[in-house]
Amino acid sequence: MERQIRAVAGLAAAVLLGSAALTGCTSSGNPTPAASSALEGGKSALASAAGSATAKIGSAAASAGESAQAAASSALASVKGGLNAKGDVSLGSATTESDGKLSVPVTVTNHGSQPGKYTIQVNFDDASGNLLDATVVTVPEVAAGATAQATAHSNRSLNAPVTPVVANALRY
C-alpha cells in the first residue's frame, strides 16, 4: 500500500513539473496562461491522489478489522450453550512483540458453581474506538472459583495506540 501511495505521489509530481517545464514562461518571466493552468491542474491531481491514498489506507485498515471481527464472531457462534461471562474476564496491559503484534494477558475467574471452558473475543481498538483487529482465546476447563491465565495475540502488527477490550466471553 505504501509503495502505491509513493508511486501515485511521484506520478502527480512528475506531471506537475513536466507540464510547467513544457509550457514555459512569457518574456517578462511570468508563467504563460497554459503554464499556470497546467500548474493548477497538477496541484489538483496531487491533492486528489493524496486524498485517494488516505482513503485507501483507512479502508484497508477497516477491512482488516472487519475481517478479524467476522472470524471472531464465527468462532463464538460455534459455541453451543454458552453463558455470557464477560464479568469473569479481565485484561492486562498490551505489549508489543518483536514482530509488531500485540499480546495481552487474559485472566479468567470462574464465578460459576461448576467448572467451565471459556471462549473470549478480544478486540483491539484505536483511540477513537475503531476496531483495528480482533482475536479469540479459548481457555480450557477452569474449576469453579478458580482463576486461569491465557494470552491474546493480535493477528497483525498494530502501530497506533491500541486499547484491548473484552468484546464477548462465553462460559460453557
Secondary structure, 3 states (H helix, E strand, C coil): CHHHHHHHHHHHHHHHHHHHHHHCECCCCCECHHHHHHHHHHHHHHHHHHHHHHHHHHHHHHHHHHHHHHHHHHHHHCCCCCEECHHHEEECCCEECCCCCEEEEEEEECCCCCCEEEEEEEEEECCCCCEEEEEEEEEEEECCCCEEEEEEECCCCCCCCCEEEEEEEEEC
